[in-house]
Amino acid sequence: MPIIDVKQLTNGAKLAEDVHTVLGGLLFPKGTAIFEKELEILHAFMVQEVDVEDEALPQLEKKEAGGRGEERAAPRMKPAKDRLEFQQQFDKAISAFKNMMTKVQGGLSIPVMEVREVIAPMVQQVQEQPTILLALRKVSNVDSYAYEHSIAVGLISFMIAKWMKIPEKEWMQIALAGTLLDIGKTKIDRRILLKPGKLTPAEFEEMKKHTVYGYQLIKASPGLNEGVALAALQHHEREDGSGYPLGLQGNKLHLYSKIVAVADMYHAMCSDRVYQKAQSPYLVAEHLLNDSFGKLDPTIVYTFVNGITQFAMGTLVELSDGTLGKIVFTDRRHPTRPMVETNDRIVNLAEARHLSVIKVIEN
């Protein structure tokens, strides 16, 4: 039984021996036929050689004659230093954004260039390390949450725009649309904004006006395009017309507002708030995929979920049974159900449907 380089495997080649990970977990049993998906998993686990059955040899020799395939570059892991630098920038951004919004609340116009300068350094880091979006810090303080949420939605919106291949010249405008989505709340009575309990019908009607106030503030600010203003106005509208303030359906909504709506819902559900406990990013992503059709644009949701999960290899997570493990492979067909390696086994969440990722651990 020949032992061959994984890069030389051909479709349909069968394993002559079990393949294990470096920690001893069974990756593929003897007799498994290797196709594109299996090959991708072997690369992900950095398996370099495998035993194959003899009948694979003729095809192997043909492939050798044609030259070797290109090696796949493994995604760069996210070092602790990068995360610390990002968190420090994030904290500064929250403080700076809070000061800016206080000025707007006092009657000044939106300081657009200052907002750009606050988010620009973080945008660069998130482009290099998209998995940062899986571990944005959760804040339970109501006052701080509002500013953190704005910054986070701006960063997420930027990455969605990039993943959707929207023209690059629009990326920063979309980031600003996300960051300024709730700017209209500067015109809402703080007693309503900070109320710990459920709003009365009258209070909720007043709260909904933040979308209109935001549109008006942005329209009056140079340096922001119409899409940014419409994102503030429409980010609570839904594809089926069930949202507010105008009850518009999806074909009447601006693309920026659709992007910001996805980013807004994702970060809100991942965060601790007075009336809601934070959920795992993977559970939230699964909710968006499974339950949001008719509410959010499905193409944008799918693009976003694939974007934040495809580079998660090496991320430490906790499963719903209390097991700790490391994400070692993500199948694009099941982006919220990765393969997780623990000390003694590999759990394929696409098959183990009773389990889920309940926590992303910042290791």
N, C-alpha and C positions, 0 to 999 in steps of 0.2 A: 504493500500500500504506500503510494508516494506521499511525501510531505512536500507541499508546494507553498509558494508565496501567495498570500491572499490577493495581491494585485494581479495575479495571473489566473484567478478563478474565472470560469465561464458559466453562463446561465445553465442551471440544471445539474451542475456538478454535485455529487453526493458525498457527505462526510463519512469517512470510514471509522472515525473515533469521535467520542464526545468532545465538545469544545467548552472549556471553562474560563472564567474570568480570573484575574490575578488574585482575587480573594477566595477563589474556589467555587463560586456559584456556577451552576450549569447554564451555559449560554445557549447551546444547541446540542441536542442528542445525536448520537450516531444515526446515519441514514437521512439526515435533513438535506433536502435539495437546496442549493444556494442560488437565489435569484437577487434582483436588485435590492429589495428590502433587507434580506439577510446579509448581503455584502455591505450595506450601509451600517448595519449593526456591528459587524466585525470591525469595520474601520473605526466606529465610535468607541469600541472597547480596546482599540489598538492591538488587536490580534494580528500577528504578522504571518504566521504559518499555520496550516491545517492539514490533517490527513484526509485524502480523498480516495474514492474507489478507483480501481484501475481503468474502468471504461472512460474516465474523464481525461485520460492521457492524450488521445489523438487530438481532441479539441485544444488541449493545453499546448501541444506542440505547435499547432497552427497559430495560436495567439502569440507564442514566443517569437515566431518568425515575423509577425507583424509589428513587433515592438511592444514595450511595456507601457501600461496606462499611467496617467499622471497620478501622483499621490494627492490625497485630499488633505487639506490643512485643517487640523483640529481647531475648534473655536478657542480663542484665547480666554483663559480663566480670569475671573475678576479678583485681583489682589485686594487684600484688606486695605492697603494704602490708598488705592483708588477710591474705595468706598468711603474711607474717612475723609479724603479731600472733597468728595462730592457732598457728604453730609455737612461739612463745614460751609461749603458754598451754599448749600440749601438753607442752612440756618441763617446765613447772612442775607440771603434773598428774601426770606420770610420777614425779617426785621425791616429791610429796606422797602419791601412792598407795603408793609403795614404803614410805614411813615408816609409813603406816597398816597395811599388810600385815605389816610387821615386828612391830607391836604385837599383831596377831591371832595371829601365829606364837608370840608370847610368852604367849598365853593370854587376852588381852583380847577382848571382844566386838567385832563389826563396828561402826565409827563411822559409822553410816548418814548422818547429817546432813553429816559432813565429806566423805563420798564424793559426795553430792549437790552440795555447794558446789564441788567440784573440777570436775565435769563440766558443770554448768549453763551457765557462760559459753561453753564450746565448742559446746554443743548449739545455742545461739542463732546462732552464727556458721555452723555447718554447715547450719542451716535456710536461711540467706540465701545460702550458697554451697555447694550440694551437691557441686560438682565437686572440693571439697577432698578428698572421699573417694577420688577417683582418684589423689591424689598424697600420701597419708599417708606420712611418712618411713619408710624401711625401716631397721631396726636389726639388725645381725648379732650383737651381743653377747647371749649367751644370757640373762644375768641381766636386762639392760634390756628385752629383747624381751618377757618375761612381763608386765611392767607396761604397756608400750606396747600390747601386744595387748589387754589388758583394757580400756584406755581406748578404743581404736579400735573394739572390738566393741560397747562401750556406745553410742558415737555412731552406728555403722551400724545397730544394733538400733533406736535411737530413730527414725532416718529411715525404716526399713522400716515401723515402726508408723504413722508419719504417712502414708506413701504408701499403706498399706493401709486408711487411713481408720478405724483403730481409735479408739475414743473418746479424746479428748485427755487426759482425766484419767489414762489408763493409760500415756501416753508415757514419763513419767519412771520409772515402775516397770519398764518394759521396758528403758529405758536402764540402770537399775541391775542388771537381770537380766544384761545383756550384760557390764557392768563387773565383776560379781562371779561370772562363770561359772566361774572357776578358783580361787575363794577356798579351796576344799578342798585345794589344793596346798600351803597353808601347813602342813598336817599330814603331808605326804609328806617322807620323808628327802631332804635336799638333795643327797646323793650320787647319788640316782636322778634327781632333777630336772635336775641339771647334767651328767649323764653324757654325754660327747660321742659315744659309739658307740651301737650298737643295744642296747636293753634285753633282758635275759634274760627268759624266760617268767615267772619268779617276780617279777622287777622290774616287768614290765608289769602283772601282776595287782595288784601294790601300787599302781602308778600309777593304775589304773582306779578305785581306791577314792576318788580325789579328788572324784568326783561325789557319793558318799554323804556324805563329810566336809563338802562344800560345802552340801548340803541341810541337814545338822544345824546347821551354823553359822548359816545364814540363818534357819532356823526359830526359832532362839533369839534372833534380833535383832528388836526392835520397829521398826516403820516399813517393813517389807518384807512384801509379800503372798505368798500361797501360790504364785502363778505364778513369782515370783522364785526361790523355793526349788526348785520343780520344774524350772526352766530349768537350775539348777546340776546337778541330778540327771540330767536327760534330754538334755542338749545333745549327747551322743555316741550317743544312740539314732538309729535310721534308720527311714524309712518302711516298709521291707520287713522290719523286725525283726532286722536284722543287726548292730545296734549294742550298746552296753553302758550301764549295768551289768545291766539286766533283760531285754534283748532284746525290748522293747515295739515294737509296730507303730504306724503313724501315727495310727490312730483312738484310741489310748490315750495319745497325747502331748499335753501342754499347748501351747497356741498360743505362749506365750512361748518355750518350748524349741525350737520349730520355727523361730522368727525368729532366735533366738540361734545356732542351728546353722548357718544360712546365713551370718550375719555372721562367725561363727568361722572357717568354712572359707574364705570370701572373703579375709579379712585374712591368715590363715595362709599361703595360697598366694601372696599378693602380697608376702610378706616373706622376707628372707634368714634362713635358719635353718641350724644346724650340718649337717643332713642334706638340705637342699633349697635350691636357688637361687630367688630371687624371680622370679615370672612377671609379665608385664604385666597390669594390671587388665582389659584387654580380652580377653586370652587366658583369664584366670581366669573372667571372666563368661561367655565362650563355653563353657568347660568346664562351668560350673554349668548352663547351659541344655541342653547336649547330652548330658552324661554323668551327671547327678545324679538323673534321674528314677528313682524307686524308692528313692532314698537321702534326698533332701531334698524338702520340699513344693514342687511345681512352681509353684503360684500365688505363693508367697512369693518363689521364685527369680525368676520373671518380673517381678514387681512391683519387686524390688530392682534387677535389671539395667536395666529401663526407667528407673527413678528416677535411677540414677547416670550414665546416658548421655544423657538427654534435654536436659540443660543444658550439654553439653560443647562447644558451638560456640565456636570460637576457641582451643581447647586445642591446644598444640603436641605432636606425636607423632612417633615414628620408626617407619617401616614395616620389614617383615622383609627388604626388599631394600636397606636402608640409607638410603632416602629420608626426608627430613624434610619435614613438612607441617603444615597446620593443619586441624582438623576444622571443616567448614563446614556439614554437614547430617547428621542422624541420622534414619533411617527407623524408626519404631516396630516395623515388621515385622522389621527386621534391626538391632536395637539395638547389637550388637557389631561391625557391619560398616558404619561411617560412610563418608561421602564426605570425602575428604581432598584439599585443594588444595596443590599444590607450586608451584614457580616457573613451571613451563611446562605443567601439566596438572592435571586433576581425576581422582583415582582413586576409583572407586566400589567399595569393598571387597565389597559385596553381589554384584558381578559378577566382580571380580578375586579369586577364591577362593584363589589361590595366595599372596596377600599377607595380612598381618595386622598389627595394631598391636602392636609388641613393647615399646614404652616410651612412657610419658607424661612429657613434659619440662616441668619447672617453670620456665616462662619469666618 
